[in-house]
Amino acid sequence: MDAALAEPAWPYCGAGADPSAGGPFGCRGRSVDPYTACLAHLTDEQFETHLAGLGPGSDLDHRGTVLDEDLLNRLLAPLVVTARRLRSVRVGRADFRAATFKGVVRFDSAVFHGDALFDSAAFHDEAFFGSATFKRDARFGSAVFARDVRFRSTAFQRFARFGSVVFGSGVGFRSATFAREARFDSAAFDGPAHFDSAAFSSVADFESAVFSSGARFDSVAFTRAAWFRSATFDGMADFGRARFDGGASFGSAAFHAHGSFAQAVFEDTADFENTAFHDVAAFSRAVFRRGSGSRLGPFVCAKKLSLSSASFEGPVTIDVSARQVVCDGTHWSSAATMRLRSAGVDLTEAVIDETLRIAAHRTPFSLHGGGEVDESLLSGVSPAVRMLSLDGVDAARLALTDVDISGCPPTGVVHMDQLRLEGRRFFVQVRFGMRVREVRRPGRPWQWWPRRR
């Protein structure tokens, strides 16, 4: 049965019940002890008596209650503490599950000493939780925020749950801190999502989340695992300067606009298996530490994969299907293999300390769980791999397999004679044939011989 039609599991108000109109339960608000009515339906005398019994740190239980802005402010007034000119609300256990908030909600600088339960709550207007402190669990599962909501500099000291939440407008978690597990799985971010400078000390779970209007995770610190598996980014996704100390999982995620990991640091595994970048995938100046895993990909990039000035400090295999792979200034400190499809490769001034092998992969990449990478984003593009530039590269430790170098000028290459070419070889063909000299020695042929270079 639909939860909205089921009888509430708590003692409820029942005001306005009308079985003939399809509302047999009436008001679903939690009745306020010792009365039978909810907060919104108490008489003035009952309401004042209830407020008189509240103080800083009191528990609140108003499940299913409809609270307008004035009613909420009156409820919170007895819980206010002023210290050093700072005004904050101190709440014990707060239970607002399935409650409806009409009007602006202000919990700025509030301190929740007990569990804060807002599961399935509906916020019709703006909600502010900036600089709030949740000392125990903060649960907003399946809540709906119709307007902007702000959690700037909010401290979540225990479990934070935002699974299946609908953020109908902008949401901000700038500089928020999550001490324990933070779950945003299957959340819908309809407006811009800002997590700039947030800190996740435990698991950050964004699996299957949908970001419809851009997501900013600039300078975010992920101390443990960061899960973005099957997430969808319809707007620009910015993970610039983010730090992934634990594993970073973006497997099967879809980036429909620009995806940026510029200057990001990956200390552990970086999982991008079956990820689809519909636009540019930028990893410029990103750092992949020794523990960042041995395989990056396979994934597909419809436009350009930029590894400009990126640094790979440990052995790595990169499997990518992309129109262009730019590795200008990339630093390879350990042995590495790039297996590519449909790519033009730019290695301008790349630094190769150990063997770098670039190979054309003749068939679509296989996935660990079975099946192949979907290359529909590159429909109609030849799977061939072409070298565009080797300018400034020391080729002594470079090996190319089935790579077309016919369009790559050999100028500016150091140790070109030590470049290893394997598999099918593509060369620049110097013109050949003969013609009769017309000057000085008429009739003597002038001949060119075919030469490979």
NUBA-169403 format. One line per 5 residues: number of its first residue (from 1); their letters; for each residue x, z, y of C-alpha. Coordinates in pm, whole numbers. Example, Ala and Ser with C-alpha at 12.3 -4.5 7.8 and 13.67 -1.06 7.14 Angstrom:
BEGIN
1	AS	1230,780,-450 ~ 1367,714,-106 $
This chain:
BEGIN
1	MDAAL	0,0,0 ~ 118,-74,353 ~ 270,244,500 ~ 65,191,817 ~ -255,208,614 $
6	AEPAW	-156,492,385 ~ -253,848,458 ~ 35,1035,630 ~ 241,1264,408 ~ 236,1539,673 $
11	PYCGA	-46,1745,826 ~ -189,1505,1078 ~ -414,1513,1380 ~ -690,1273,1276 ~ -833,1238,1626 $
16	GADPS	-1045,927,1666 ~ -1097,870,1296 ~ -1359,601,1241 ~ -1398,483,881 ~ -1637,206,987 $
21	AGGPF	-1367,55,1211 ~ -1107,52,936 ~ -918,355,1065 ~ -1013,635,828 ~ -721,859,923 $
26	GCRGR	-738,840,1302 ~ -435,972,1490 ~ -140,1002,1254 ~ 53,1244,1473 ~ 195,1558,1313 $
31	SVDPY	-29,1852,1397 ~ 143,2118,1606 ~ 137,2456,1435 ~ -81,2658,1451 ~ -319,2393,1582 $
36	TACLA	-481,2099,1407 ~ -408,1848,1685 ~ -86,1661,1755 ~ 115,1700,2075 ~ -74,1417,2244 $
41	HLTDE	-416,1570,2169 ~ -355,1935,2244 ~ -559,2092,2520 ~ -368,2180,2837 ~ -370,2548,2741 $
46	QFETH	-249,2476,2389 ~ 23,2247,2523 ~ 156,2508,2764 ~ 150,2774,2493 ~ 352,2545,2266 $
51	LAGLG	610,2474,2538 ~ 650,2845,2606 ~ 774,2891,2252 ~ 1050,2632,2289 ~ 1406,2675,2411 $
56	PGSDL	1747,2512,2381 ~ 1816,2434,2015 ~ 1452,2443,1903 ~ 1340,2220,1617 ~ 1099,1937,1697 $
61	DHRGT	863,1778,1445 ~ 640,1508,1591 ~ 618,1255,1313 ~ 371,975,1375 ~ 295,1098,1727 $
66	VLDED	244,867,2023 ~ 451,995,2315 ~ 442,840,2659 ~ 725,898,2905 ~ 564,1191,3081 $
71	LLNRL	471,1366,2756 ~ 826,1333,2619 ~ 983,1461,2939 ~ 755,1765,2943 ~ 839,1831,2578 $
76	LAPLV	1214,1820,2639 ~ 1214,2023,2961 ~ 1238,2367,2789 ~ 1536,2240,2584 ~ 1748,2151,2887 $
81	VTARR	2079,2328,2945 ~ 2276,2293,3267 ~ 2646,2370,3251 ~ 2907,2270,3506 ~ 2647,2060,3682 $
86	LRSVR	2590,1863,3363 ~ 2233,1854,3241 ~ 2172,1800,2869 ~ 1904,1853,2610 ~ 1986,2074,2312 $
91	VGRAD	1776,2004,2004 ~ 1783,2164,1662 ~ 1632,1943,1393 ~ 1447,1647,1548 ~ 1192,1467,1334 $
96	FRAAT	1034,1168,1508 ~ 980,951,1202 ~ 713,686,1257 ~ 662,809,1613 ~ 575,568,1894 $
101	FKGVV	752,600,2228 ~ 582,441,2527 ~ 787,437,2844 ~ 1156,504,2901 ~ 1319,740,2650 $
106	RFDSA	1607,949,2780 ~ 1831,1142,2546 ~ 2144,1095,2761 ~ 2404,1364,2684 ~ 2165,1526,2438 $
111	VFHGD	2309,1735,2156 ~ 2130,1721,1821 ~ 2245,2024,1621 ~ 2033,1935,1319 ~ 1935,1608,1157 $
116	ALFDS	1791,1355,1401 ~ 1528,1148,1220 ~ 1387,841,1395 ~ 1314,629,1087 ~ 1039,371,1146 $
121	AAFHD	997,486,1505 ~ 882,230,1764 ~ 1036,225,2111 ~ 826,15,2349 ~ 1056,48,2649 $
126	EAFFG	1420,123,2722 ~ 1594,398,2531 ~ 1908,583,2643 ~ 2126,787,2407 ~ 2446,752,2609 $
131	SATFK	2704,1030,2555 ~ 2470,1201,2309 ~ 2617,1399,2020 ~ 2467,1390,1673 ~ 2623,1683,1488 $
136	RDARF	2440,1605,1166 ~ 2277,1291,1024 ~ 2133,1038,1268 ~ 1874,820,1098 ~ 1706,525,1268 $
141	GSAVF	1629,320,956 ~ 1365,48,1014 ~ 1311,159,1374 ~ 1205,-105,1628 ~ 1352,-118,1978 $
146	ARDVR	1152,-363,2189 ~ 1374,-330,2498 ~ 1735,-239,2573 ~ 1887,59,2398 ~ 2216,225,2489 $
151	FRSTA	2442,443,2275 ~ 2747,422,2503 ~ 3011,687,2422 ~ 2773,844,2171 ~ 2934,1062,1902 $
156	FQRFA	2799,1039,1549 ~ 2965,1324,1362 ~ 2786,1270,1033 ~ 2602,984,862 ~ 2460,721,1098 $
161	RFGSV	2188,496,960 ~ 2055,190,1142 ~ 1968,-15,835 ~ 1690,-272,886 ~ 1654,-175,1251 $
166	VFGSG	1513,-438,1487 ~ 1692,-447,1821 ~ 1456,-670,2016 ~ 1672,-681,2328 ~ 2027,-583,2421 $
171	VGFRS	2199,-298,2241 ~ 2518,-122,2342 ~ 2746,99,2134 ~ 3046,70,2367 ~ 3304,343,2298 $
176	ATFAR	3076,507,2042 ~ 3248,706,1767 ~ 3135,717,1405 ~ 3304,996,1208 ~ 3126,925,880 $
181	EARFD	2961,623,720 ~ 2774,394,960 ~ 2515,160,813 ~ 2367,-137,999 ~ 2284,-336,687 $
186	SAAFD	2005,-594,735 ~ 1970,-496,1100 ~ 1833,-764,1336 ~ 2008,-790,1674 ~ 1780,-1021,1871 $
191	GPAHF	1963,-959,2199 ~ 2335,-924,2279 ~ 2512,-659,2072 ~ 2806,-475,2229 ~ 3034,-254,2019 $
196	DSAAF	3342,-286,2241 ~ 3601,-10,2186 ~ 3385,166,1928 ~ 3565,362,1655 ~ 3453,369,1292 $
201	SSVAD	3642,638,1099 ~ 3462,568,772 ~ 3281,272,617 ~ 3109,37,864 ~ 2836,-155,682 $
206	FESAV	2686,-461,857 ~ 2600,-649,539 ~ 2326,-912,591 ~ 2289,-818,957 ~ 2167,-1095,1189 $
211	FSSGA	2318,-1130,1538 ~ 2102,-1381,1727 ~ 2249,-1363,2078 ~ 2617,-1288,2051 ~ 2815,-995,1916 $
216	RFDSV	3112,-824,2080 ~ 3342,-609,1869 ~ 3634,-636,2109 ~ 3902,-368,2051 ~ 3694,-195,1782 $
221	AFTRA	3888,28,1540 ~ 3779,10,1175 ~ 3973,285,996 ~ 3818,216,657 ~ 3623,-74,506 $
226	AWFRS	3433,-305,740 ~ 3156,-494,560 ~ 3003,-801,720 ~ 2917,-980,396 ~ 2635,-1235,436 $
231	ATFDG	2602,-1149,805 ~ 2477,-1421,1040 ~ 2618,-1477,1388 ~ 2405,-1723,1587 ~ 2582,-1659,1916 $
236	MADFG	2950,-1611,1988 ~ 3117,-1347,1771 ~ 3411,-1175,1936 ~ 3639,-953,1725 ~ 3932,-996,1961 $
241	RARFD	4189,-713,1944 ~ 3989,-543,1670 ~ 4189,-340,1422 ~ 4101,-343,1053 ~ 4297,-64,884 $
246	GGASF	4079,-84,573 ~ 3949,-395,401 ~ 3763,-646,617 ~ 3493,-833,430 ~ 3322,-1137,586 $
251	GSAAF	3241,-1307,257 ~ 2949,-1554,278 ~ 2903,-1477,647 ~ 2786,-1759,875 ~ 2928,-1811,1225 $
256	HAHGS	2706,-2066,1401 ~ 2901,-2047,1727 ~ 3259,-1967,1824 ~ 3413,-1699,1603 ~ 3710,-1520,1756 $
261	FAQAV	3956,-1283,1587 ~ 4223,-1336,1852 ~ 4489,-1061,1845 ~ 4305,-882,1565 ~ 4517,-678,1323 $
266	FEDTA	4444,-683,950 ~ 4628,-402,772 ~ 4448,-445,440 ~ 4259,-722,261 ~ 4090,-986,474 $
271	DFENT	3804,-1136,275 ~ 3659,-1460,412 ~ 3551,-1615,82 ~ 3275,-1873,131 ~ 3250,-1795,502 $
276	AFHDV	3110,-2081,711 ~ 3235,-2141,1064 ~ 3009,-2400,1230 ~ 3234,-2411,1535 ~ 3589,-2296,1612 $
281	AAFSR	3746,-2017,1408 ~ 4012,-1856,1627 ~ 4277,-1627,1476 ~ 4532,-1691,1749 ~ 4791,-1412,1776 $
286	AVFRR	4623,-1226,1490 ~ 4850,-1013,1271 ~ 4816,-1000,894 ~ 5022,-707,766 ~ 5190,-680,429 $
291	GSGSR	4885,-516,278 ~ 4637,-773,410 ~ 4586,-931,70 ~ 4720,-1238,-104 ~ 4432,-1479,-41 $
296	LGPFV	4251,-1580,275 ~ 3947,-1790,194 ~ 3834,-2026,69 ~ 3615,-2094,370 ~ 3489,-2388,574 $
301	CAKKL	3541,-2460,941 ~ 3344,-2750,1091 ~ 3581,-2786,1385 ~ 3917,-2619,1444 ~ 4087,-2330,1267 $
306	SLSSA	4337,-2183,1511 ~ 4626,-1976,1378 ~ 4825,-2023,1697 ~ 5102,-1761,1722 ~ 4947,-1566,1435 $
311	SFEGP	5183,-1358,1221 ~ 5173,-1335,841 ~ 5399,-1048,734 ~ 5321,-1061,363 ~ 5274,-1331,96 $
316	VTIDV	4947,-1517,142 ~ 4749,-1811,9 ~ 4513,-1972,260 ~ 4235,-2196,128 ~ 4049,-2382,401 $
321	SARQV	3835,-2690,449 ~ 3852,-2780,819 ~ 3877,-3078,1050 ~ 4188,-2938,1217 ~ 4427,-2653,1142 $
326	VCDGT	4645,-2551,1434 ~ 4952,-2343,1347 ~ 5157,-2387,1661 ~ 5392,-2092,1695 ~ 5264,-1930,1374 $
331	HWSSA	5518,-1696,1213 ~ 5545,-1692,834 ~ 5764,-1394,735 ~ 5701,-1426,361 ~ 5628,-1700,112 $
336	ATMRL	5293,-1864,187 ~ 5074,-2143,55 ~ 4813,-2335,250 ~ 4572,-2535,35 ~ 4369,-2758,260 $
341	RSAGV	4094,-3016,262 ~ 3986,-3260,533 ~ 4243,-3121,775 ~ 4480,-3248,1039 ~ 4765,-2996,1060 $
346	DLTEA	4966,-2907,1368 ~ 5280,-2703,1292 ~ 5441,-2734,1635 ~ 5719,-2474,1670 ~ 5601,-2276,1368 $
351	VIDET	5856,-2022,1243 ~ 5911,-2038,866 ~ 6128,-1757,726 ~ 6038,-1815,361 ~ 5895,-2107,169 $
356	LRIAA	5575,-2249,318 ~ 5391,-2488,92 ~ 5111,-2703,235 ~ 4908,-2888,-25 ~ 4603,-3110,-21 $
361	HRTPF	4339,-2975,-256 ~ 4173,-3265,-431 ~ 3848,-3093,-530 ~ 3619,-2844,-352 ~ 3741,-2485,-379 $
366	SLHGG	3600,-2263,-653 ~ 3450,-1922,-585 ~ 3534,-1608,-780 ~ 3173,-1558,-881 ~ 3132,-1917,-992 $
371	GEVDE	3029,-2232,-811 ~ 3203,-2415,-529 ~ 3240,-2375,-155 ~ 2967,-2561,33 ~ 3139,-2833,238 $
376	SLLSG	2824,-2981,390 ~ 2961,-2894,737 ~ 3227,-3160,676 ~ 2991,-3425,543 ~ 3140,-3771,583 $
381	VSPAV	3492,-3639,656 ~ 3773,-3756,426 ~ 3921,-3474,215 ~ 4272,-3606,290 ~ 4524,-3381,466 $
386	RMLSL	4729,-3527,751 ~ 5030,-3381,927 ~ 4990,-3420,1304 ~ 5304,-3253,1436 ~ 5625,-3094,1309 $
391	DGVDA	5786,-3076,1650 ~ 6032,-2786,1676 ~ 5999,-2690,1308 ~ 6291,-2606,1079 ~ 6179,-2799,769 $
396	ARLAL	6437,-2647,533 ~ 6175,-2417,377 ~ 5875,-2647,412 ~ 5717,-2825,115 ~ 5433,-3077,145 $
401	TDVDI	5219,-3185,-148 ~ 4990,-3487,-118 ~ 5008,-3461,261 ~ 4998,-3776,474 ~ 5289,-3770,723 $
406	SGCPP	5260,-4136,824 ~ 5115,-4039,1164 ~ 5359,-3755,1231 ~ 5655,-3839,1457 ~ 5980,-3709,1299 $
411	TGVVH	6131,-3629,1639 ~ 6221,-3269,1715 ~ 6234,-3164,1348 ~ 6529,-2954,1235 ~ 6668,-3022,885 $
416	MDQLR	6428,-3310,830 ~ 6646,-3417,537 ~ 6559,-3093,355 ~ 6182,-3139,385 ~ 6035,-3143,33 $
421	LEGRR	5771,-3405,-36 ~ 5575,-3373,-359 ~ 5282,-3546,-523 ~ 5152,-3860,-356 ~ 5383,-3963,-73 $
426	FFVQV	5283,-4118,252 ~ 5548,-4271,476 ~ 5576,-4465,796 ~ 5638,-4824,704 ~ 5889,-5003,926 $
431	RFGMR	5798,-5369,974 ~ 5970,-5624,752 ~ 6002,-6004,720 ~ 6212,-6267,891 ~ 6199,-6509,1176 $
436	VREVR	6432,-6773,1317 ~ 6651,-6672,1609 ~ 6586,-6887,1909 ~ 6886,-6776,2115 ~ 7265,-6800,2068 $
441	RPGRP	7262,-6917,1702 ~ 6966,-7141,1648 ~ 6839,-7162,1295 ~ 6999,-6841,1175 ~ 6736,-6603,1046 $
446	WQWWP	6677,-6254,1188 ~ 6554,-6033,909 ~ 6400,-5684,885 ~ 6412,-5487,563 ~ 6146,-5238,467 $
451	RRR	6259,-4880,531 ~ 6098,-4546,461 ~ 6125,-4255,691 $
